[in-house]
Amino acid sequence: MAKKKKIKETTIEDFYDLKIDKVDELVAALKGEDTSEFGDVSMKISDCTGTEGKGTEKNFNPYRTDFLSRIPAFLKALFVKWWAAGMVCFFVNMGLGTIISAPADLMLLDGIVLGLGADVLINPLFHFMETDRREYNDYMMFPFPFKAYWTFFTNVLYYIGVAVLVNFVYLFINEFMFTLHIEPMSWALIVLIVDMAFIGVKDLIVHLVKKHRKAVISDV
């Protein structure tokens, strides 16, 4: 008895049993293109993949945007920066504050941790979420790719200055307005305000420089 010859999958279509023509029809339908040449276009996963099973008959749309993508970039950026600053206050000021009693040492540590967080976590996260419009550049003091290692030192130095200014804001409020104790939510809010004030000045300078360059190029 002759052995049945095993068919070797030589292409990805063979391996996954993809029905390429059905996929093309589905993509055209989802993009709103003319599908008259295809006839009746199915929105079922099983018709495109050739598979059967639980959930394969569910209509789907791979171009549908998720919940997070509908949230404006400025809200996501401000929330991430506020939340990160709150974590710094919780772990440094409220945690290590029981061990480190000198205010100057706490300010220095606050700035170092804020700078590390911005360079290692927040800025790379913004680069990951951004599109070709670079919409998160307006929320970073140094909006350069995270592979630019010199930003590690500039971010630390910058946020040490932010931490010092935040301390003066607390001193001013407690001296001339009302008693405000250091806790994560209010401390993070003041850090965010000071940080965005400096970043706003930076963004304005960048905007004016670009505007001046365009004016010079147009005159030439």
C-alpha positions in Angstrom: 0.0 0.0 0.0 1.5 3.3 -1.1 2.1 5.9 1.6 0.1 9.0 1.4 2.4 11.9 0.4 2.5 14.6 3.0 1.9 18.1 1.6 4.6 20.4 2.8 3.5 24.0 3.6 5.6 26.2 1.5 3.9 29.5 2.1 2.2 31.3 5.0 -1.2 30.8 3.3 -0.7 27.1 3.3 0.6 26.9 6.8 -2.3 29.0 8.3 -4.9 28.0 5.7 -5.5 31.7 5.0 -8.1 32.6 2.4 -6.3 35.6 0.9 -9.1 36.6 -1.4 -11.5 36.8 1.6 -9.1 38.9 3.6 -8.8 41.3 0.6 -12.5 41.6 0.4 -12.8 42.3 4.1 -10.1 45.0 4.1 -11.8 46.7 1.2 -15.2 46.6 3.0 -13.7 48.0 6.3 -12.0 50.8 4.4 -15.2 51.8 2.7 -14.0 51.0 -0.8 -16.1 49.6 -3.6 -16.7 45.9 -3.1 -19.1 45.3 -5.9 -16.4 43.2 -7.7 -16.3 40.8 -4.8 -20.0 40.2 -4.5 -21.3 39.6 -0.9 -18.5 40.4 1.5 -18.4 38.3 4.7 -17.5 39.9 8.0 -16.9 36.5 9.7 -13.5 35.6 10.9 -14.0 31.9 9.9 -14.5 32.9 6.2 -11.2 34.7 6.2 -9.1 32.2 8.1 -10.8 28.9 7.3 -11.1 28.0 11.0 -14.0 27.0 13.0 -14.5 27.3 16.7 -15.9 29.4 19.5 -16.0 33.1 18.7 -14.9 32.7 15.1 -18.3 33.8 13.8 -18.2 37.1 15.7 -18.1 40.2 13.5 -14.9 42.2 14.0 -13.2 45.4 12.8 -9.4 45.5 13.2 -9.5 49.3 12.3 -11.6 50.1 15.3 -9.9 52.4 17.8 -9.7 51.4 21.4 -10.7 53.4 24.5 -7.3 54.8 25.3 -6.8 56.1 21.7 -9.9 58.2 22.1 -8.5 60.1 25.1 -6.7 63.3 24.1 -3.0 63.2 24.3 -2.7 66.2 26.7 -4.9 64.4 29.2 -2.8 61.2 29.1 0.4 63.1 29.3 -0.6 65.3 32.2 -2.1 62.3 34.1 1.1 60.2 33.6 3.3 63.0 34.8 1.1 63.8 37.8 0.8 60.2 38.8 4.6 59.6 38.5 5.3 62.7 40.7 2.8 61.4 43.2 4.7 58.1 43.4 7.9 60.0 44.0 6.4 61.9 46.8 5.0 58.8 48.4 8.2 56.8 48.3 10.7 59.5 48.8 9.1 62.2 51.0 6.8 60.0 53.0 8.9 56.9 52.9 12.5 58.0 53.1 11.4 61.2 54.9 11.4 59.2 58.1 15.1 58.4 57.6 16.3 61.6 55.9 15.6 64.6 58.0 17.5 67.3 56.1 15.2 69.1 53.6 18.0 69.8 51.2 18.8 66.1 51.0 15.2 65.3 50.3 15.0 68.0 47.6 18.1 66.5 45.9 16.7 63.0 46.1 13.3 64.2 44.8 15.0 65.8 41.8 17.2 62.7 41.0 14.2 60.3 41.2 12.0 62.6 39.1 14.8 62.9 36.5 15.4 59.2 36.4 11.7 58.5 36.0 11.3 61.0 33.2 14.3 59.7 31.3 13.8 56.0 31.8 10.1 55.6 32.1 7.9 58.6 31.1 9.7 59.9 28.0 10.1 56.5 26.5 6.5 55.8 27.2 5.5 59.1 25.4 7.7 58.1 22.4 6.0 54.8 22.3 2.5 56.3 22.3 3.2 59.1 19.9 2.3 59.2 16.2 4.1 60.9 13.4 2.7 64.2 14.7 4.9 64.0 17.8 2.1 65.2 19.9 3.9 64.4 23.2 6.9 66.6 22.5 5.0 69.5 24.1 5.1 67.6 27.4 8.8 66.8 27.6 11.6 69.2 28.4 14.0 67.2 26.3 11.9 65.5 23.6 14.7 63.5 22.2 14.8 59.7 21.5 15.6 57.8 24.7 18.8 56.5 23.0 20.3 60.0 23.4 22.1 59.2 26.7 23.0 62.8 27.5 19.4 63.5 28.3 19.9 61.3 31.4 22.0 64.0 33.0 20.0 67.0 31.7 16.8 65.5 33.0 18.2 64.9 36.5 19.7 68.4 36.7 16.4 69.9 35.4 14.2 68.1 37.9 16.5 69.0 40.7 15.8 72.6 39.9 12.0 71.8 39.7 12.2 70.1 43.1 13.9 73.2 44.6 11.3 75.5 43.1 8.5 73.3 44.4 10.0 73.6 47.9 10.0 77.4 47.6 6.3 77.2 46.5 5.5 75.3 49.6 7.4 77.8 51.8 5.5 80.7 50.2 2.1 79.0 50.6 2.7 78.2 54.2 4.1 81.6 55.0 1.6 83.9 53.3 -1.5 81.8 52.5 -2.4 78.7 54.6 -0.8 75.6 56.0 -0.2 73.0 53.3 1.4 69.7 54.2 3.4 67.6 51.8 1.3 64.7 50.5 1.3 62.9 47.1 -1.7 64.6 45.4 -0.9 68.2 46.1 2.8 67.8 45.8 2.4 66.1 42.4 0.1 68.9 41.3 2.6 71.6 42.2 5.4 69.6 40.5 3.2 69.3 37.4 2.4 73.1 37.4 6.1 74.1 37.8 7.2 71.5 35.2 4.7 72.5 32.6 5.5 76.2 33.2 9.1 75.6 32.2 8.2 73.3 29.4 5.7 75.9 28.1 8.5 78.5 28.0 10.6 76.0 26.1 7.8 75.2 23.7 7.3 79.0 23.1 11.0 79.5 22.3 11.0 76.5 19.9 7.9 77.9 18.2 9.4 81.3 17.8 12.7 79.9 16.5 10.9 77.7 13.9 8.7 80.7 12.9 11.8 82.9 12.4 13.5 80.2 10.3 10.5 79.9 8.1 10.4 83.6 7.6 14.1 83.7 6.7 13.6 80.8 4.2 10.6 82.5 2.6 12.5 85.7 2.2 15.4 84.0 0.5 
